[in-house]
Amino acid sequence: MDSLLDYWQPRLIALVSAGQDDDGAHDINHLHRVWRNATLLLAEHEEADALVVLAACYLHDLVNLPKNHPQRHLASRQAAALAVRELAAREFPAQRLDAVSHAIECHSFSAALPARTIEAQIVQDADRLDALGAVGLARLFYIAGRMGSRLAHGQDPLARHRERDDRAYALDHIETKLATLPAMMQTATGRRLGEERLQELLAFRERFAGEWC
């Protein structure tokens, strides 16, 4: 299996690098991190097909629509279809294409599709881990800036007396979405790492509010 991974990884990197846009939160380094996260989860699941996981990790954002795009929930399906076409053209093992497609379709939070295979569960967890911790925090504010969100509510950054609105205020996104991710992880290692990284975000949130107003 290692030889297959060594053969396909540079080819997958070349494939995805040719079509990437300027989104720094979903660049090649994001894909490298998702694969690195996945290797941690694969260590707990030897039954998983590592080549399927590798391909899905690198190709899951082939179609990447902005968070506020009206068709955002369809992006993972579009990415899966494009990935299958590109892999088939490069003679990727045909018997693995359906598994790669499913893993890509299910990785997206907004798509809300159930991951039915261990490979899809690993890719989903690995991608969500990159939304947590120090890098996840940086990505949160980067994406919020691209969407035109404010850093936080002027008088109530922790939303103690208002409804949270993470489209208007970046800080709200920690509680609105990111705090829910660890419990949604489908692997034991994913849950453990997710909870550790979430604690970093919650501690930052408190420090931010203390300095904010």
Long-range contacts (C-beta under 8 A, 24 or more apart in sequence): 1-50, 1-51, 4-51, 5-50, 5-51, 5-54, 8-51, 8-54, 8-55, 8-92, 9-35, 9-54, 9-58, 11-90, 12-54, 12-55, 12-58, 12-59, 13-58, 15-58, 15-59, 15-86, 15-90, 16-58, 16-59, 16-61, 16-62, 19-62, 21-64, 23-64, 23-146, 24-142, 25-139, 25-142, 25-143, 25-146, 26-61, 26-64, 30-61, 30-130, 30-139, 31-57, 31-58, 31-60, 31-61, 33-130, 33-135, 34-60, 34-123, 34-126, 34-127, 34-129, 34-130, 35-126, 37-125, 37-126, 37-127, 37-129, 37-130, 37-193, 38-122, 38-123, 38-126, 40-189, 40-193, 41-122, 41-125, 41-126, 41-187, 41-189, 41-190, 42-122, 43-189, 44-187, 44-188, 44-189, 45-118, 45-122, 45-187, 47-118, 48-118, 48-119, 48-122, 49-96, 49-99, 49-119, 51-93, 51-96, 52-96, 52-99, 52-100, 52-103, 52-119, 53-103, 53-119, 53-122, 53-123, 53-126, 55-83, 55-87, 55-92, 55-96, 55-100, 56-83, 56-100, 56-103, 56-104, 56-107, 56-119, 56-120, 56-123, 57-123, 57-126, 57-127, 59-83, 59-86, 59-87, 59-100, 59-104, 60-103, 60-104, 60-107, 60-123, 60-127, 62-86, 62-104, 66-146, 66-147, 67-143, 67-147, 68-147, 68-167, 72-110, 73-108, 73-110, 73-111, 73-112, 74-111, 75-108, 75-110, 75-111, 76-104, 76-105, 76-106, 76-107, 76-108, 76-110, 76-111, 76-113, 77-105, 77-111, 79-104, 79-105, 80-104, 80-105, 109-177, 115-186, 121-186, 121-187, 122-187, 122-190, 124-186, 125-185, 125-186, 125-187, 125-189, 125-190, 125-194, 126-190, 128-181, 128-184, 128-185, 128-190, 128-194, 129-190, 129-193, 129-194, 129-197, 131-178, 131-181, 132-178, 132-181, 132-182, 132-193, 132-194, 132-197, 132-198, 132-200, 132-201, 133-196, 133-197, 133-200, 133-201, 134-200, 136-178, 136-197, 136-201, 137-200, 137-201, 137-204, 140-170, 140-173, 140-174, 140-178, 141-170, 144-170, 144-173, 145-170, 151-212, 152-208, 152-209, 152-212, 154-213, 155-213, 157-208, 157-209, 157-212, 157-213, 158-205, 158-209, 171-205, 171-208, 171-209, 174-201, 174-202, 174-204, 174-205, 175-205
